[in-house]
Amino acid sequence: MAKQKRSSAGTNIQNVKQQNAQSAQGQQNQYGTEFASETDAQQVRKQNQKAESKKQQNS
């Protein structure tokens, strides 16, 4: 059995790399789809348009 590489804190480096890889696989595009499903694009456009017109009126 080969000696496992450990960090200065005693962490099994290979184990951490494996866990990170598994975690990354399960979380791809998590935020993109999560926020997109809750956002009404038409409403955002209206709000942006209102804000822009107010900004121009105030300047």
Backbone as a printed PyTorch tensor [residue, N CA C, xyz], in Angstrom:
tensor([[[  0.8450,  -1.1830,   0.0000],
         [  0.0000,   0.0000,   0.0000],
         [  0.8880,   1.2430,   0.0000]],

        [[  0.6570,   2.1220,  -0.9610],
         [  1.4690,   3.3320,  -1.0870],
         [  1.0930,   4.3320,  -0.0060]],

        [[  2.0820,   5.0970,   0.4030],
         [  1.8430,   6.1270,   1.4150],
         [  1.0240,   7.2470,   0.7810]],

        [[ -0.0360,   7.6520,   1.4420],
         [ -0.9000,   8.6980,   0.9110],
         [ -0.2870,  10.0670,   1.1700]],

        [[ -0.4190,  10.9560,   0.1710],
         [  0.0950,  12.3170,   0.3350],
         [ -0.8550,  13.0850,   1.2420]],

        [[ -0.2660,  13.8310,   2.1540],
         [ -1.0670,  14.6190,   3.0850],
         [ -0.5530,  16.0510,   3.1110]],

        [[ -1.4660,  16.9720,   3.3360],
         [ -1.0790,  18.3820,   3.4510],
         [ -0.4370,  18.6090,   4.8080]],

        [[  0.0390,  19.8250,   5.0340],
         [  0.6650,  20.1350,   6.3190],
         [ -0.3370,  20.0190,   7.4680]],

        [[ -1.6230,  20.1300,   7.1490],
         [ -2.6600,  19.9980,   8.1800],
         [ -3.0760,  18.5440,   8.3690]],

        [[ -2.5120,  17.6460,   7.5610],
         [ -2.8320,  16.2330,   7.7000],
         [ -3.9960,  15.7740,   6.8340]],

        [[ -4.3950,  16.5960,   5.8840],
         [ -5.5170,  16.2580,   5.0060],
         [ -5.0550,  15.3450,   3.8820]],

        [[ -5.8530,  14.3340,   3.5780],
         [ -5.5590,  13.4310,   2.4700],
         [ -5.8360,  14.1840,   1.1640]],

        [[ -4.7870,  14.5710,   0.4580],
         [ -4.9000,  15.4200,  -0.7290],
         [ -5.7000,  14.7330,  -1.8330]],

        [[ -5.4260,  13.4720,  -2.0880],
         [ -6.1250,  12.7590,  -3.1610],
         [ -7.6210,  12.6660,  -2.8660]],

        [[ -7.9590,  12.4560,  -1.6200],
         [ -9.3620,  12.3660,  -1.2340],
         [-10.0750,  13.7010,  -1.4740]],

        [[ -9.4240,  14.7940,  -1.1410],
         [-10.0100,  16.1170,  -1.3410],
         [-10.2090,  16.4020,  -2.8290]],

        [[ -9.2120,  16.0530,  -3.6500],
         [ -9.3340,  16.2560,  -5.0990],
         [-10.5190,  15.4730,  -5.6550]],

        [[-10.6940,  14.2560,  -5.1770],
         [-11.7970,  13.4150,  -5.6460],
         [-13.1430,  14.0270,  -5.2330]],

        [[-13.2310,  14.4910,  -4.0100],
         [-14.4730,  15.1060,  -3.5430],
         [-14.7830,  16.3850,  -4.3230]],

        [[-13.7630,  17.1720,  -4.6110],
         [-13.9660,  18.4020,  -5.3850],
         [-14.4770,  18.0900,  -6.7880]],

        [[-13.9250,  17.0560,  -7.4060],
         [-14.3470,  16.6740,  -8.7530],
         [-15.8050,  16.2210,  -8.7460]],

        [[-16.1830,  15.4410,  -7.7590],
         [-17.5730,  14.9730,  -7.6660],
         [-18.5180,  16.1510,  -7.4220]],

        [[-18.1050,  17.0610,  -6.5750],
         [-18.9250,  18.2190,  -6.2580],
         [-19.1160,  19.0970,  -7.4930]],

        [[-18.0430,  19.2980,  -8.2440],
         [-18.1120,  20.1420,  -9.4400],
         [-19.0410,  19.5290, -10.4790]],

        [[-19.0450,  18.2160, -10.5850],
         [-19.9140,  17.5470, -11.5500],
         [-21.3770,  17.7820, -11.2200]],

        [[-21.7210,  17.7420,  -9.9630],
         [-23.1150,  17.8710,  -9.5600],
         [-23.6240,  19.2890,  -9.5540]],

        [[-22.7460,  20.2720,  -9.6410],
         [-23.1880,  21.6570,  -9.4970],
         [-22.9880,  22.5020, -10.7430]],

        [[-22.7500,  21.8960, -11.8690],
         [-22.5690,  22.6900, -13.0850],
         [-23.8550,  23.4370, -13.4100]],

        [[-23.7210,  24.7030, -13.7320],
         [-24.8470,  25.5600, -14.1170],
         [-25.9240,  25.6620, -13.0610]],

        [[-25.5820,  25.4160, -11.8290],
         [-26.5770,  25.4680, -10.7650],
         [-27.1980,  26.8520, -10.6720]],

        [[-26.3530,  27.8830, -10.6650],
         [-26.8750,  29.2220, -10.4670],
         [-27.5640,  29.7540, -11.7160]],

        [[-27.0330,  29.4140, -12.8730],
         [-27.6400,  29.8980, -14.1050],
         [-29.0950,  29.5060, -14.2250]],

        [[-29.3940,  28.2630, -13.9590],
         [-30.7780,  27.8020, -14.0890],
         [-31.6130,  28.2140, -12.8960]],

        [[-31.0140,  28.2560, -11.7280],
         [-31.7770,  28.6090, -10.5280],
         [-32.3390,  30.0150, -10.6340]],

        [[-31.4810,  30.9750, -11.0080],
         [-31.9470,  32.3550, -11.0590],
         [-32.7660,  32.6270, -12.3190]],

        [[-32.4420,  31.9720, -13.3970],
         [-33.1730,  32.2010, -14.6350],
         [-34.6310,  31.7800, -14.4790]],

        [[-34.8890,  30.7260, -13.7460],
         [-36.2600,  30.2490, -13.5980],
         [-37.0990,  31.1870, -12.7520]],

        [[-36.4570,  32.0070, -11.9190],
         [-37.1910,  32.9130, -11.0440],
         [-37.2700,  34.3320, -11.5910]],

        [[-36.6830,  34.5830, -12.7430],
         [-36.6060,  35.9400, -13.2720],
         [-37.5670,  36.1110, -14.4390]],

        [[-38.3710,  37.1600, -14.3570],
         [-39.2630,  37.5030, -15.4530],
         [-38.5440,  38.5470, -16.3100]],

        [[-38.0300,  38.1020, -17.4410],
         [-37.1920,  38.9690, -18.2820],
         [-37.9470,  40.2140, -18.7310]],

        [[-39.2180,  40.0740, -19.0610],
         [-40.0000,  41.2170, -19.5280],
         [-40.1320,  42.2640, -18.4210]],

        [[-40.3510,  41.8000, -17.2040],
         [-40.4690,  42.7130, -16.0610],
         [-39.1520,  43.4530, -15.8160]],

        [[-38.0460,  42.7490, -15.9460],
         [-36.7360,  43.3660, -15.7560],
         [-36.5040,  44.4400, -16.8090]],

        [[-36.8800,  44.1580, -18.0480],
         [-36.7140,  45.1530, -19.1160],
         [-37.5220,  46.4130, -18.8160]],

        [[-38.7590,  46.2310, -18.3410],
         [-39.6040,  47.3800, -17.9960],
         [-38.9600,  48.2090, -16.8880]],

        [[-38.4790,  47.5380, -15.8630],
         [-37.8400,  48.2450, -14.7510],
         [-36.6010,  49.0000, -15.2150]],

        [[-35.8180,  48.3720, -16.0750],
         [-34.6170,  49.0330, -16.5990],
         [-34.9870,  50.2630, -17.4180]],

        [[-36.0400,  50.1410, -18.2040],
         [-36.4820,  51.2540, -19.0470],
         [-36.9520,  52.4190, -18.1680]],

        [[-37.7110,  52.1010, -17.1180],
         [-38.1820,  53.1450, -16.1910],
         [-37.0030,  53.8380, -15.5250]],

        [[-36.0560,  53.0580, -15.0570],
         [-34.8980,  53.6220, -14.3730],
         [-34.0980,  54.5150, -15.3130]],

        [[-33.9620,  54.0940, -16.5530],
         [-33.2020,  54.8750, -17.5310],
         [-33.9040,  56.1960, -17.8230]],

        [[-35.2190,  56.1640, -17.9720],
         [-35.9380,  57.4060, -18.2660],
         [-35.9030,  58.3520, -17.0680]],

        [[-35.9890,  57.8170, -15.8370],
         [-35.8750,  58.6620, -14.6490],
         [-34.4940,  59.2950, -14.5600]],

        [[-33.4810,  58.5090, -14.8950],
         [-32.1120,  59.0120, -14.8400],
         [-31.9370,  60.1770, -15.8190]],

        [[-32.5320,  60.0530, -17.0010],
         [-32.3930,  61.1100, -18.0020],
         [-33.1900,  62.3490, -17.6100]],

        [[-34.3350,  62.1630, -16.9440],
         [-35.1300,  63.3060, -16.4880],
         [-34.3920,  64.0870, -15.4080]],

        [[-33.6780,  63.3720, -14.5520],
         [-32.9890,  64.0210, -13.4330],
         [-31.6780,  64.6840, -13.8390]],

        [[-31.1870,  64.4120, -15.0090],
         [-29.8970,  65.0040, -15.3870],
         [-30.0610,  66.2150, -16.2770]]])
